[in-house]
Amino acid sequence: MNKVFSLLISLAMLCVSAQQGVAQNESNVNRPKVGLTLSGGGAKGVIHIGVLKVLERAGIPVDIVTGTSMGGLIGGLYSMGYTPMQIDSIVRAQDWMFLLSDQEYSDRQTLDDREMNNTYFFSRGVSYNSKEKAAKAGMIRGKNLATLFYRLTNGYRDSIDFNTLPRPFACAATDVISDTEYDFHSGRLAEALRSTMAIPAAFAPVRKGNMILADGGMKNNYPADLAKEMGADYIIGVRFLGDERDPDKVSTTLDMVGLYIGMSTGNKIEENMAMTDLMLMADPRPYGTISFTAEAVDTLIRRGEEVAMAHWDELMELKSKLGLPADYQVQPVAHQEMEAMDAATPVKEFRFEGISKYDERFIRRKFNLKKANSIDINTAELIASSLRADFLYDDIDYQLDYEGQQVALFTAGTCQSARFHVGGRFDNEEMAAINLRMDVPMRSKVPFTMSFSMRLGRRVKAKAELIHQSFSSTKGRLSYEYGYNDISLYYKGDKMGNGTYNYHAIDYSALEFHFHRFDFRVGAKWEYYHVGDMLANVNYEEVKNLNSFSNERNYSYYARTRFDTENDWYFPTRGTYFRAGYAYYTDNLVTYKDHVGFSAVDGVLRTTIPMGSRLAVQPSVYGRLLFGTDIHRVQGNVIGGNYFGRYLPQQMPYPGIGHADVAENAFVAAQLMAQVQVIDRGYVLAKVTASQQDDHLSDILMSHTMWGGMIGGAYQTLLGPISAELGWSNRTKEFQLYLSLGHTF
């Protein structure tokens, strides 16, 4: 996404000026001034883009811009000199579901971080400082929106008078402490845009001095009065139909917030509408506050154009009142070329405020800032991301040329004491499962993080980790894990029986390398399985190579690596994923049952190939090979389910098998999946899998070929995918239906 921003901005030759407050050729001393007021409304605000397109097509000059919330964002960009087409491109380029979250960009994450962000649907930091708590009163911190605004306001990073923008600008916010309106006429533009869009209860407010600023819609959702105060002689306004109170339309938190905003600003809206010369009432229905799908954006922009075109004659009449000829066209505002986003800024000093000396020392060494004499915005965001991810700082702000002194200043407004994560899933097999996690950074000379996680459901798991973060890309990790499993095992589709066991493990990952899209780790592990009663349904002697269940204790040494360039965790349209591992098992650190220990080799390789704008195919191969004798059943191969580790850690997926089915010591499979995007975030999936297995790898090609297939549909939500799959295999010879909502874990 960083590249998208850079491309958009560097190619756009965006218009900015720090001195002129009105557009060239349009600002005539004798011509009346035109003000444009854009109301708030979340995603509905993209209607404003269509209106701007028609205003420029009609040759209507805009001298003053005011707005609230999304209207403040669109209006702010237009005031800086962005053209309507450029704003259109910027809005369409965003992943709004991502922006309306606090996840880190995938290109700044380790694979562990990326996996965690796609396991938990909610993450929240906590602080024991009361001021910090007040500044975090929202489900979403809004850091991704803040980063977007910081990028879009390149060239206006310092505190400025908004009247000096190419088009004078103002936006409204609400101080929730005094319950009064606060209007931004000056300051840092990115802060103003972030404040006016801080929807109560949804986004954390912005602290400014003794004020806590939230969405301006609570006090002035249509700030035409600001345009009048700034000298507008004629005001063009844009509002939305469907904002009236209707109990049948109140079904979400944002609907309630919208209803409250309407109640709070009703009288002022009437007054502001009365001072509006040309009111454009656009109809966004059925789209709402968070309707940022591609289809919705297309439709809303088009409706903005339609409502403006419906008032074409009135626009021409206004043009005549302005004393402009009928063929007059809006000229570009006075501008200077905006420097590219990836251009390096000379730096003599790196300065950190609000950050502990140990954390600062870590960052300086990690990014080698001692020798650096320049910095670009991408590096700055990597530093900010590291402060958030490694030390749980929130609200990281940075200025690359602080007060023109060639000082790169990083300021941390708050610091979390811990971070909680919540994940969940509902399905027709386990019914419900909850995943909880807490990370606690230890602020010491040697940086450590303590992590505690718990899985609740049919399978119970608890884990405690102590993670050492070095100054480079390496880590060390010590963990203890407890698990309880109540599992039914099958063999060739027939139920062998049901059993329970308790699991204990101590894992020491001595060395971990984490690079972008790649990691590698080596370590040692102690495991103990305390097996409960096993209720058998078949004669074990009839099941080839099936050891009786008993307690098992082993020690293993392992090496594992991953590589992932897929562009989406669940529904990639391009990229490659590779994972491989080797483990050597013993019962006394050297041998196993008085002979050489046994080994396990596993791996998966898949690549996703786009076949057009909506179709992608994904060929893959995977398998697990066991070498040695007396291999205990708890380490044996198991297949079934729709993802790796469905019921047991070593379990491999297989369409058409909806349970844990025992496989032979050597198992390899090839799979082809087709994925069609039928609607925004909605997919139809089909896959077919063929496999070979045998007790001995040398005989694997002589074995009977097993195959299975599935067809299903899925839709990506904020809680994770909701999916339905119907599969069949010649192993079970029956259909398997799987329904689920939520992340996999």
BELQUI-V428407 format. One record per backbone hydrogen bond with DSSP energy under -1.0 kcal/mol. NH is the residue of the N-H (numbers start at 1). CO is the residue of the C=O. Records with the same first field share a line. If there is no record, write none. Layout:
NH = CO  CO
//
This chain:
5 = 1
6 = 2
7 = 3
8 = 4
9 = 5
10 = 6
11 = 7
12 = 8
27 = 23
28 = 26
31 = 28
35 = 234
36 = 64
37 = 236
38 = 66
39 = 238
40 = 221
43 = 289
44 = 41
45 = 42
46 = 43
47 = 44
48 = 45
49 = 46
51 = 47
52 = 48
53 = 49
54 = 50
55 = 51
56 = 52
57 = 53
58 = 54
60 = 55
63 = 34
64 = 34
65 = 168
66 = 36
67 = 170
68 = 38
71 = 68
73 = 69
74 = 70
75 = 71
76 = 72
77 = 73
78 = 74
79 = 75
80 = 76
82 = 77
87 = 83
88 = 84
89 = 85
90 = 86
91 = 87
92 = 88
93 = 89
99 = 95
100 = 96
101 = 98
108 = 105
109 = 106
114 = 110
115 = 111
116 = 112
117 = 113
119 = 116
120 = 116
121 = 422
122 = 422
124 = 420
126 = 418
133 = 129
134 = 130
135 = 131
136 = 133
138 = 136
139 = 201
140 = 202
146 = 142
147 = 143
148 = 144
149 = 145
150 = 146
151 = 147
152 = 148
153 = 149
154 = 151
156 = 153
160 = 187
162 = 185
164 = 161
165 = 162
167 = 79
168 = 21
170 = 65
171 = 184
172 = 67
173 = 182
174 = 214
175 = 180
176 = 212
179 = 175
180 = 175
182 = 173
184 = 171
187 = 160
192 = 188
193 = 189
194 = 190
195 = 191
196 = 192
198 = 195
199 = 197
202 = 199
203 = 199
204 = 140
206 = 213
208 = 211
211 = 208
213 = 206
214 = 174
215 = 198
218 = 215
219 = 216
220 = 216
224 = 222
227 = 223
228 = 224
229 = 225
230 = 226
231 = 228
232 = 227
233 = 33
234 = 33
236 = 35
237 = 278
238 = 37
239 = 280
241 = 282
249 = 246
250 = 247
256 = 252
257 = 253
258 = 254
259 = 255
260 = 256
261 = 257
262 = 258
263 = 259
264 = 260
265 = 261
269 = 265
270 = 266
271 = 267
272 = 268
273 = 269
274 = 270
276 = 273
277 = 235
278 = 235
280 = 237
282 = 239
287 = 284
291 = 288
292 = 290
297 = 293
298 = 294
299 = 295
300 = 296
301 = 297
302 = 298
303 = 299
304 = 300
305 = 301
306 = 302
307 = 303
308 = 304
309 = 305
310 = 306
311 = 308
312 = 309
315 = 311
316 = 312
317 = 313
318 = 314
319 = 315
320 = 316
321 = 317
322 = 318
323 = 320
324 = 319
328 = 325
336 = 16
343 = 340
345 = 375
347 = 373
348 = 406
349 = 406
351 = 408
353 = 410
360 = 356
361 = 357
362 = 358
363 = 359
364 = 360
365 = 361
366 = 362
367 = 363
369 = 364
375 = 345
380 = 376
381 = 377
382 = 378
383 = 379
384 = 380
385 = 381
386 = 382
387 = 383
388 = 384
389 = 385
390 = 386
392 = 388
393 = 387
394 = 414
397 = 411
399 = 409
402 = 407
404 = 401
405 = 402
408 = 349
409 = 399
410 = 351
411 = 397
412 = 353
413 = 395
414 = 394
416 = 392
417 = 126
418 = 126
419 = 439
420 = 124
421 = 437
422 = 122
423 = 435
425 = 433
426 = 741
427 = 431
428 = 739
432 = 430
433 = 425
434 = 456
435 = 423
436 = 454
437 = 421
438 = 452
439 = 419
440 = 450
442 = 448
444 = 442
448 = 442
449 = 467
450 = 440
451 = 465
452 = 438
453 = 463
454 = 436
455 = 461
456 = 434
460 = 484
461 = 455
462 = 482
463 = 453
464 = 480
465 = 451
466 = 478
467 = 449
468 = 476
469 = 447
470 = 474
475 = 512
476 = 468
477 = 509
478 = 466
479 = 507
480 = 464
481 = 505
482 = 462
483 = 503
484 = 460
485 = 501
487 = 499
489 = 497
490 = 660
491 = 494
494 = 491
496 = 489
497 = 489
498 = 535
499 = 487
501 = 485
502 = 530
503 = 483
504 = 528
505 = 481
506 = 526
507 = 479
508 = 524
509 = 477
510 = 508
511 = 522
512 = 475
513 = 520
514 = 473
515 = 518
518 = 515
519 = 562
520 = 513
521 = 560
522 = 511
523 = 558
524 = 508
525 = 556
526 = 506
527 = 554
528 = 504
529 = 552
530 = 502
532 = 500
535 = 498
537 = 496
542 = 539
543 = 540
546 = 543
552 = 529
554 = 527
555 = 586
556 = 525
557 = 584
558 = 523
559 = 582
560 = 521
561 = 580
562 = 519
563 = 578
564 = 517
565 = 576
567 = 574
577 = 606
578 = 563
579 = 604
580 = 561
581 = 602
582 = 559
583 = 600
584 = 557
585 = 598
586 = 555
587 = 591
588 = 591
592 = 595
595 = 592
599 = 627
600 = 583
601 = 625
602 = 581
603 = 623
604 = 579
605 = 621
606 = 577
607 = 619
608 = 575
609 = 617
611 = 615
616 = 675
617 = 609
618 = 673
620 = 671
621 = 605
622 = 669
623 = 603
624 = 667
625 = 601
626 = 665
627 = 599
635 = 632
636 = 633
639 = 661
640 = 652
641 = 657
645 = 651
646 = 643
651 = 648
652 = 638
654 = 641
657 = 654
661 = 639
662 = 490
663 = 637
666 = 694
667 = 624
668 = 692
669 = 622
670 = 690
671 = 620
672 = 688
673 = 618
674 = 686
675 = 616
676 = 684
677 = 614
678 = 682
679 = 682
682 = 679
683 = 714
684 = 676
685 = 712
686 = 674
687 = 710
688 = 672
689 = 708
690 = 670
691 = 706
692 = 668
694 = 666
699 = 696
700 = 697
702 = 699
706 = 691
708 = 689
709 = 728
710 = 687
711 = 726
712 = 685
713 = 724
714 = 683
715 = 722
716 = 681
720 = 717
722 = 715
723 = 740
724 = 713
725 = 738
726 = 711
727 = 736
728 = 709
730 = 707
733 = 729
736 = 727
738 = 725
740 = 723
741 = 426
742 = 721
//
